[in-house]
Amino acid sequence: MKDPRGVVAKAQKLVTPTERERRVLESTTAKLLARVEAAAAGSEEIRGILVGGSFAKGTWLPRDVDIDIFVKIAPTVDEEEFESIGLGVGRRAARGLPHGKKYAQHPYTEAIVGGVKVNIVPCYDVKPGQWKSAADRSPYHVEFVTKSLSASKKGQVRLLKRFMKVVGVYGAEIEKEGFSGYATEVLVYLHGGFIETLRHFATLNSHDGGQFLLSDPIDQNRQLSRAISRGNVARMTLASRAFLDRPDSRFFTHIDPLVRGQMRDRLYAVVFDHPKLSEDTLWGELKRSARQIEKYVEGYGFTISRSAACSNSVDRSAIVLLPETERLSDLEERVGPGAELAAEVSRFVAKNRKKAELVWVADDGRIHMMQKRETKDLPDLMSDLRGRISEVGASREVAGAIRRNGTVLHGGKLREALRREAWLSKGVEQVISDTIGTDTAR
């Protein structure tokens, strides 16, 4: 294992913002803060205004910063009024600026100031442990990070953030299900630095039974790890091992995973147009629907090796499937109840009698049956998906969109669509690319 310190020292320069950038952001923040304070003036329900986000905590990356301004509202205010007050302040503060309403647990205002995205977020002014909304912990997160991490440790957080971005595991949004900015800060706090955090992931299977756990220091009942998919934890583990084994500056700049282009013609993409939805709603429905479509196809005996949802995040999305095979045998074996269960055996045989080619009792004591397969060709099954989408269990919005205009693309038709639609091409590449850390990245 090589010494990574030289690579890390060079990377530290890449992730450290310039003094000029800092001054510009300080000016931007001050202007927006003044706008929010003016918009909140005179409201008895508003208890205070607080600047948050990675800029306030000092853990932001160059040209990649989030500024949150929290509007602290009295805990006696009900949920409906809470949303109304928060959006009202945001709307008044962002007047004359590009802005819009975004959604998390509660809606908030997003504005663009000098090319910088600023979120104006309502939260309840509560004591620790008396949380009423998901944003209530955020002011305490700001306080925790600013007090608990030194300037050098914040530099370690920047390294970790950049590393996670490059290997594709950073981002708390539902689309990504990756590590949040706060999670990176807590990891450095717990393990002491960037390299120490990578060593933690590299040896994850040797402690905690391989399970990744990350408690919120200001709320021990909250597991930050719940929002992070097992796949992203595994990807971080592989990438950590790869870097520690062969330190390389590409882990802080860009790595191209190996795209297996020969797999492209094996894919099936269910493409559809849909009404514009909030990001959380859209990706929640897409992921649920992808699981259900995969389950539906596998119910007919086909194995789906990999699948993914992708979208232009506005009005057009797709669910991409990589099947193990497209053709099955004419017959399939079904396993029924044990021979001792008389009523169950009778029902099983009666239900499947017309399709049965052979019925027997195996050494396991259960009834087995060889029967004619209902569908043996995957193209046929997929071509019927639009008309049978109500059987699949997809989400209401996705099922409705597929029923109205869904198209299944495969082979030449899919290749043609990939040339036209960059978002679809990007989604397909995710399905047919090797994972970073499996010794195939270029």
N, C-alpha and C positions, 0 to 999 in steps of 0.2 A: 504493500500500500504506500503510495507516494505522499509526500508532505504537501498539503494543500495551501499552506500559508502564503506562498508567493502568488498563486492565482487569486486568492481571496483579497490580498492587499491591492492588486490591480483592479479587481472588481469593485472595491470600496470607492474608488474614484468615479466609477461609472454610476454608482447609485447615490452619490452625494450631490444635493442641489447646489447651484451656485448662489452666491450672496445676492446677485442681481435678481435671480428668480425668487428668492425669499422676500426681498423688498417689494417686488411687484405683487406677490400674493398677500403680503401684509397690508398693502394699500387696498387691494381688492376686498379683503376680508373686512377691513375697517369701514369701507363704503357700504357694504351690504349690512354689516352690523348696525350702522346708523340708520339705514332704511328700515330694518326690522324693528329697532327700538322705537322709531317714529310711528310705525304702523301699529305697534302694540300699546302705545301711550294712551292712557285714559281707561284701559280695561282693568277692572278690579279682579277679574279671574286670572290674569297673567301675573305670575309671581317672579318672573325673571327671564333673561335671555342669556344663553351660553353658547360660545363657539366650540364646536367639536370637530370630529373627523381627523384624518391623518395629519392634516396641517397643524391643527391645534395641539396634537400629541407629539409632533416633531418626528413622525415616522414616515413621511411622504417621500415618494420617489420623484426624480426630475421629470417634468412634463407628464406627471401621472399623480394627480392630487385630488382628494375630495375634501370639501369644506361643508360641514354641517352647522347650521345655526338652530339650536333647540329653543323652542318657545315653551317655557315651563308654566303649566296650567294647574290651578288649584284642584286637589283631588276630589273636592265636593261636586265638581262639574260632571254631568252625565255624559255618556259616550257621544250622543248626537251633537250636543253643544260643543264638546271637546273637538270634534272634527270641524264643526262650523267655525270655531274661533281660530283653530290652526290654519285652515285654508284661507280664512279671511285675512289674517296677518300676512300670510305668504303672498296672496294676490295683491294686496296693497303695497307690500315691500318690493315686489317684482314688477310693478307697473312701469311700462316703457321698455322692459327687457324681454328677450325671448324666454318664455316660461310655460309651464304646463303642470297638470296634476299627475302625480305618480301614486302608486299604491304599494303598501306593505300590509301590516295588520290594519293600519289606518292610513288614509290618504295624506299626502304631503305635497309641497310645492317644490318643483325643480326649476331653477333659473340659470341662465348662462350669462356670466359677467366676464368680459374680456377673454372669452374662450375657455373660461373655467366654469365647471359645473358646481353649483351651490344648491344644497338641499335645505329647505326651511321646514323643520320637522317639529310637530307638537309632541310634548311628553307631559306626563303628570309630575308635579313637584311632590315627590313622596320620599319617605325614609327607606333605607335598604330593607328589602324583604316585604314591602307593602306594594309591590308592583301592580299596576293596573293596565299598562300597555307595554308592548314590546320595546318601545323606545325609552322607557323610564330608567333603565340601567345605564344608558349611554352617558349621561353626565358623570356618573360614578366611574365609568370606564376611562373617561378623559382624566379624571382626578387620579385614578390608580396608575395609569401609564406615566403621566407627567411626574408623579412622585416616586414611582418604583423603578423607573429605568433611567440610567444616566445617559449622557450624550453619546458615549461610546456604545452602550447597549442599544440605543435607538439606531445607531449605524448598523448594528448586527441585525436588527429587525429589517432594515432596508435590504440587506443582502438576502435575507430569507424570503422577503416578498418577491424580489426580482427572480430568484431561483425558482420559486413556485410558479411565477407567471410563465417563465420559459418552458418549464416541464408540463404546464397546462393543468395545474391543480389549484390555482388561486381564484377566488371569487365565491362569495356566499350566496349569490342569487340562485334561484331554483334551477335555472338552466345549467349551471355549473356544478352545484352541490360541493363546492370546494372549501378551501380554508379562507376565512374572513381575515381582514386586516387585524382585528382584535385577537384572533386566534394566533397569528404570528407573534404578536406582542406578548401574549401569555406564554407561548412556547419559549421565547428567548428569556423571559423572566424566570421560568421554571428550570431551564437547562443551562442558562448562562451565556449562550451565544449561538452564532450560526452553525459552526462546526459541531458543537455539542448537540444541537437539535438534530442535525443530520445523523449523527451517531445514534441518537435515540431511535430514529426511524429505521436506520439500517439494522438495528438489533431488536426490532419490535417483537419478533417471534420468540425472543428469549425471555421476555417478561410480560406480565399481565395476560398470559395465555395468547399472546399475539393480538390482543384487543387494544385498540387505541382509545384512550379515555383522556378528556381534557375538561376539567371543571373550571367554571368561571370564578376567579378569586373573590369577586364581590358578591357571589351568590352560589354557594357550594351545592345547592340543589339543582343547579342548571349545568347540564353537560353541553359544552360547545361542540363536542364531537358528534352529537346527534344530527347536526345539520350537514355533516361531511360524509359523503358516500364512502362505502368500503372500497370501491374501486379507486377513488382518489387517494385514500390512505395507502393502498397497495402501490399505486403509481409513485407516490412520494417515497415509499420504501425502496422501490427499485432504483429510482433516480438518485436517492441518497447514497445507496451502495455504489452505483456507477461513478458518481463524482468522487467519493472517498477513495475508490480504487484507482481511478484515473482522473485527477483534477484537470479541468479544462475550462478556459474562459468562455466557451460557447454556452455553458450553463447559465451565464449572466447576459447573454446577447441573443442568440437564436440557435435552435437545433431543429433540423428537418428530420422528422421521423421517416423511416423508410415506407413509402407508399407502394403497396403491392398492386400495381396496375392490372395485372392479369386476373385479379379477383373481381374487377369492375363488372364484367359481363355475367357474373353469378348473382348480382344484386337485384332485388326487387324494391322499388320505391313507390309508396302510396302517396301521391302528391295531390294537394287540395287547396282551394281558396277558402278563406273564412273571414268573418268580421274582425275588426281590430279589437284586441283584448289587452288588458294590462299584462305586463311581463309575467308577474307571478301566476295569474290565472292561465295565460297561454301555456307556459312551460309545465305547470302542474297538470293541465289537461293533456298535453302532448306526451308527457312521460307515462301517465296512467294509460293512455290509449295505446302507446307502443307496447307496453307490457301485455295488454289485453289482446292485441292483434297477434303478438308472438305466441301467447297462450292458445289462441284460437287455431293458428296454423299448426302448432305442435299437437293439438288435440286430434288432428287427422293423421298423425304419425310422422310428420316432417320435423326434423331437428333444426332449430335456428341457432347458429353458432354465435352470431353477434347482431345487435340491432341498435338503432339510435334514432332520436327525433332531431330534426333540424328545421330552421325557419328563417325567413327574412325579418322576423320579429315585428311584422306589421300585419300582413294579410294573406300570406302564403306559406305553407308548411309542408313537411313530408315526414314519413316514417320509413326508414330504410332497413331492410332485412337481408342478412347473409345466410342463406340456407346451406345445410351440409350436403343435401342432395335435392334434385328436382323430380326424381322418379322413384316410386316405391313398387314393391312386388304386388301381384294381384291379391295375395292373401295376407292376413294379419292374424296373430294369435291374441286371444283375449283370455284373461284369467278371471274366473268367477269365485264363488264362495266355496267353503269346505263342504265335503260330501255329507257331513253330519247335520248341516243346516237345511232341512228338507224343504221348507217353504221358499227360502232364498234360492236354492238350486232350481226349483220349479220355475220361479220367476225369471231367472237368468236364462234358462234353456228356452222358455216360451218366447221371451223377448227377442232372442237371436236365432231362432230355429230356421227362419227363411234364408238367412245368409250363411248358415253353418255348412261347412264342408267336412268337418270332423269334430267329434266331441269325445273327450276322454278324461279320466282321473289320473293325474300325475303322481309322482312319489311324494309331492308335498301335501297330498290329500285333498287338493282343490280341483274343481272342475275347470278344464281347459277347453278352448274351442278355437279351431281354425276356421276363419270365415272370409268371405269376399270383402275386399276393401272398398269402402264407399268412394274414395277419391285417391287415385294413385299418381296423378300428375299435378305438380305444384302450379304450373301456369293456369290450369283449369280452375283450381281452387282460388287463386288470386284474382282471376278475371270475374269471379262471382262475388268478390268481397263487397263491392259497392251495393249490390242488391241484398246482401246478407249481413250488412253492418249492424243491424239491430240485434243479431245473435252474439256479437263479439264482446260487448261490454265496454266499448269505448266510451269516453266522456260525452256528454250531451252535445257540446259545441262541435267536437271533432266528428262524432258520428253523423251529425246533421250535415256538416260540410262535405264529408265523404259521400253521403247519400246524394247530395245535390250535384257535386261536380268532381268527385274523386276520380283520379286516373292512376292505374298501375303501370309503371314504366319499367321496362326490362330490355337488356340488349341494346340494339341500335337506337330505340326511342329514348332510352335513358341517356346514352352517350350524347345524343343531340340536345337533350335538355340540359346536360351538364355544361355544354358549351354556351348556352344562353343564360343560365342562372348561377351566378357565383356562389350564392348562399347554399344551393343544393350541392354544388361541387365540393364545397368545404365540408358539408355534412357527410358526404360519401367518403371523402378522404379519411375522416375520422374512423370510419368503419373498416377501411382496408389498409390502415397504417399500423405498423408495429409499435408497441409501447416503448417509450424512451426508457433505457435501462436494460433492454434485452439484447444489447450489443449489436443493434442493427441501425442505430441513428447515424446520420451522415454529418 
